[in-house]
Amino acid sequence: MTTLEFSTKGNTDILEITGEIQKIIDKKKFINGICHLFVIGSTAALSACEDDSNLFEDIKEVLEQIAPYDKNWKHHKTWGDDNGAAHIRATIIGPGLTVPVSGGKLVLGTWQKIILIDFDTGPRTRKITVTLVSEN
């Protein structure tokens, strides 16, 4: 298992991280199997989509409709904080992603990329574990 760290801005900051994941596969000379990714923390998520800044803005807009930051969420009473929306958004998207690897390359569509989304209300250092499981 390998752990990567990324600096994020929070508030639905979206980072495209495919290249960093592929570097690990290359370094480990991993050929065939699966690459499992897991973001540590309950206010961030992983997904795969097209690397398009307009799409990223659309994602932010949809999530703001579903779980707005400015709502007085009940979670705020638990810790006296302001990140209830971040927890809901992260739960909806999910902390993990599994991508096949074939011939030493991530199996993704032509435009498909791996993204890290930080929903918390301020900058953070996010850690992602990368676990490679061989098909043999």
C-alpha positions as CSV (number, residue, x, y, z in Angstrom):
1,M,0.0,0.0,0.0
2,T,1.2,3.5,-0.8
3,T,-0.2,6.8,0.6
4,L,-0.3,10.0,-1.4
5,E,-0.9,13.5,-0.1
6,F,-2.6,16.3,-1.8
7,S,-3.1,19.9,-0.7
8,T,-6.7,21.1,-1.3
9,K,-8.6,24.3,-0.9
10,G,-11.9,22.8,0.4
11,N,-15.4,23.9,-0.5
12,T,-15.8,21.3,-3.3
13,D,-12.2,21.6,-4.6
14,I,-11.7,19.1,-7.4
15,L,-8.3,17.8,-8.2
16,E,-7.6,15.5,-11.2
17,I,-5.1,12.9,-9.8
18,T,-4.9,10.2,-12.5
19,G,-1.2,10.9,-13.4
20,E,-0.2,10.5,-9.7
21,I,-1.9,7.2,-9.5
22,Q,-0.3,6.0,-12.8
23,K,3.1,7.0,-11.5
24,I,2.7,4.5,-8.6
25,I,1.7,1.7,-11.0
26,D,4.7,2.5,-13.1
27,K,7.1,2.6,-10.2
28,K,5.8,-0.7,-8.8
29,K,5.9,-2.2,-12.3
30,F,2.4,-3.4,-11.7
31,I,0.9,-5.1,-14.8
32,N,-2.6,-6.6,-14.3
33,G,-5.1,-6.4,-11.5
34,I,-7.0,-3.7,-9.7
35,C,-6.0,-0.4,-8.2
36,H,-8.0,0.5,-5.1
37,L,-8.0,4.1,-3.9
38,F,-9.4,5.3,-0.5
39,V,-9.4,8.8,0.7
40,I,-8.8,9.1,4.5
41,G,-11.3,11.4,6.2
42,S,-15.1,11.9,6.2
43,T,-15.3,15.1,4.2
44,A,-13.7,14.1,0.9
45,A,-14.5,11.7,-1.9
46,L,-13.1,10.0,-5.0
47,S,-14.8,9.6,-8.3
48,A,-14.1,9.3,-12.1
49,C,-15.3,11.7,-14.7
50,E,-14.2,13.7,-17.7
51,D,-11.5,16.2,-16.9
52,D,-13.5,19.3,-17.8
53,S,-13.5,22.5,-15.7
54,N,-17.1,23.2,-16.9
55,L,-18.2,19.8,-15.7
56,F,-16.5,20.4,-12.4
57,E,-18.6,23.6,-12.0
58,D,-21.7,21.7,-12.9
59,I,-20.9,19.1,-10.2
60,K,-20.4,21.9,-7.7
61,E,-23.8,23.4,-8.7
62,V,-25.7,20.2,-8.4
63,L,-24.1,19.4,-5.0
64,E,-25.0,22.9,-3.8
65,Q,-28.6,22.1,-4.6
66,I,-28.5,18.8,-2.9
67,A,-26.5,19.8,0.2
68,P,-26.0,23.5,0.5
69,Y,-23.1,24.8,2.6
70,D,-25.2,27.6,4.1
71,K,-27.9,25.4,5.7
72,N,-27.9,25.0,9.4
73,W,-27.2,21.3,9.5
74,K,-27.9,19.3,12.7
75,H,-24.3,18.0,12.5
76,H,-23.1,21.5,13.4
77,K,-24.4,21.0,16.9
78,T,-22.2,17.9,17.4
79,W,-18.8,19.6,17.2
80,G,-19.8,23.3,16.9
81,D,-18.4,23.4,13.3
82,D,-19.8,24.4,9.9
83,N,-19.1,21.3,7.7
84,G,-22.4,19.4,7.7
85,A,-22.7,19.8,4.0
86,A,-19.2,18.4,3.5
87,H,-20.1,15.2,5.4
88,I,-23.3,14.7,3.4
89,R,-21.6,15.3,0.0
90,A,-18.7,13.0,0.8
91,T,-21.1,10.3,1.9
92,I,-23.1,10.6,-1.3
93,I,-20.0,10.3,-3.6
94,G,-18.1,7.9,-1.4
95,P,-14.5,7.6,-0.2
96,G,-13.3,4.7,-2.4
97,L,-12.7,3.9,-6.1
98,T,-11.5,0.8,-7.8
99,V,-10.0,0.9,-11.3
100,P,-8.8,-2.1,-13.3
101,V,-5.2,-2.1,-14.5
102,S,-4.2,-3.9,-17.7
103,G,-0.8,-3.9,-19.3
104,G,0.5,-1.6,-16.7
105,K,-2.1,1.1,-17.4
106,L,-5.3,2.2,-15.7
107,V,-8.3,1.1,-17.6
108,L,-10.2,4.3,-18.2
109,G,-12.3,5.8,-21.0
110,T,-10.7,8.2,-23.5
111,W,-11.7,11.3,-21.4
112,Q,-12.2,9.6,-18.0
113,K,-9.9,10.7,-15.2
114,I,-9.7,10.1,-11.4
115,I,-10.7,13.0,-9.3
116,L,-10.3,13.8,-5.6
117,I,-13.0,16.1,-4.2
118,D,-12.5,18.0,-0.9
119,F,-15.8,19.2,0.5
120,D,-14.6,20.5,3.9
121,T,-14.9,24.2,4.5
122,G,-11.2,25.1,4.5
123,P,-7.8,24.0,3.1
124,R,-6.6,20.5,4.0
125,T,-3.9,18.0,3.3
126,R,-5.7,14.9,2.0
127,K,-4.3,11.4,2.2
128,I,-5.2,8.7,-0.3
129,T,-4.2,5.1,0.1
130,V,-3.4,3.2,-3.1
131,T,-3.6,-0.6,-2.9
132,L,-2.6,-2.7,-5.9
133,V,-4.0,-6.2,-6.1
134,S,-2.6,-8.5,-8.7
135,E,-4.9,-10.9,-10.6
136,N,-2.5,-13.7,-10.0
